[in-house]
């Protein structure tokens, strides 16, 4: 209660709208001391709230209004602004695994990693939203931790700078439902109050109960309320995680109610009195009087207290990875006899390191009125204390591509946090390379890569920014989505030289006899597709050249590039061939060669006609048949069908006398 004489300048009015009651506190910060000069406590007349969630806005608004008016009347002031806290028990966590394919030729950079994490949070949010019924609120992220990164399915400490085919992350995200905040705002607006500061209850509690100088230690704060037990963990100088157990003081109340046939309100009073009385007198619902010792009642509740301590211990270890160095217990439910003792046993730490943290143990706190004593008032005091200590607003209002959003300021917020809340697809941040084409040229694999796209562009207040850029109240964010690179587009002539020209007796001739794709004759402008197979039939030497172009004139000598050569000379592009014609000397050696060639002649049946192929020093192949028949393969007229003895033929199949050949367009 107020002692009067207080000036209302620089006063903060804070409200703890709890499951059992509403606590209003008036205080101010003078130098480093948080001075409380008035407070008001009022219980809800019936259960208008469950587990920290407002269920009956009208009933809760009436209680808040009474608390506000009593404080105004005693202090002769008008209260217009208030600091409040959302129930930490409303927090939910979701663990997911996200994996992406990446370009193995490029080093992994921060933008890829940030995009991966962002996708993980969005996946966690989607999975969480899918578990909600139509009547439940949607959730948004207030913090996350990357448990592990993965590179090509193996755990890795840091992805940055590495190369691989796939990157992954296991993400643990924490969410708060919109309805918790929205219902709180509705209640305070109903009583003509404007919210100037909103925090989370576990943040408020830990800010006043465990000051920053203690946070280098691995500590756990456990707030045992009515419906749930909230947990906050510190180490390395920071608050590292929050958790919640859906099991708390109401479970103990229910056991007492069932054991002694009591209504819930009477059983709750008996539970609260266990910490201050040795004997308890009460009447059950059938009118029977009871006079029972505290020890006897505790025996009835022993199993449920053990279960509560076990569940809290399991959750602490899950989020901390091990037992902490010490545990501070707050909240009315933490005062239940034997709870701290059982909790120390479950965590396997000395019992003197699991302690109740009451208001009397708080530093830099002074009451200018009757003291609020006990662990149940840590959070009400912490709400106002946090409002003083936080230099920035607990909620930031920013715009993303014209959409106004509100971000819960539980940590240093960045552009990525804003994108999570608006549901921006993280895949639109990363430029994708256009599709590549892989083709086979004469058995050799060649890859033609697509173009690279432009990465997303991020602007904050008109200036270039990134996903890591810190946000401030009122910031305007513009996101220009990444563009995809063009797919590889390639014509046959772009990868295959369709002409290798030489000069023969002053005329141009082509060394390329035939180019086909997947066994079909196509034009130079043919657009290549992935996995196309390209075959090239080329004239290799003088002998082939003379046969292909039916050079039958007698000659004495052959010159290539003014050098005397024989028929085995290998030809290349831009060669100049000159043949000196005239009567061939009648030498025995040439006769032998001629006889030999004639003896190698073969006859084949082509489309019903007998064709004679002149002999040479090597076995004739299928493609040479085109030198003897009138069939223009350079002018496609459908699908070219090639058969040898009834089977599909290849250009390089060897021919022999008696072979039956079919060639036609289909």
Buried (B, 14 or more C-beta within 10 A) or exposed (E): EBEEEBEBEEBBBBBBBBBBBBBBBBBBBEEEEBBBBBBBBBEBEEBBBEBBBBEBBEBBBBBBBBBBEBBBEBBEBEBEBBBBBBBBBBBBBBBBEBBBEBBEEEEBEEBBBBBBBBBBBBBBBEEBBEEEEEEEBEBBBBBBBBEEBBBBEEEBEEBEEBEBEEBBBBBBBBBBBEBBBEBBBBBBEBBEBEBBBBBBBBBBBBBBBBEEEBBEBBBBBBBBBBBBBBBBBBBEEEBBBBBBBEBBBBBBBBBBBEBBBBEEEBBBBBBBBBEEEEEBEBEBEEEEEBEBEBEEBBEBBBEBBBBBBBBBBEBBBEBBBEBBEBBBBBBBBBBBBBBBEBBBBBBEBEEEBBBBBBBEEBEEBEBBBEEBEBBBBBBBBBBBBBBBBBEEBBBBEBBBEEEEBBBBBBEEBBBBBBBBBBEBEBBBBBBBBBBEBBBBBEEEEEEBBBEBBEBBBBBBEEEEBBBEBEBEEEBBBBBEBBBBBEBBBBBBBEBBEEEBEBBBEEEEBBBBBBBBBEBEBBEEEBEBEEEBEBBBBBBEBBBBBBBBBEBEEEEEEBBBEEEEBEBEBEBEEEBEBBBEEEEEEEEEEEEEEEEEEEEBEBEBBBEEEEBEBBBBEEEBBBBBBBBBEEEEBEEBEEEBBBEBEEEEBEBEBEBEEEBEBBBEEE
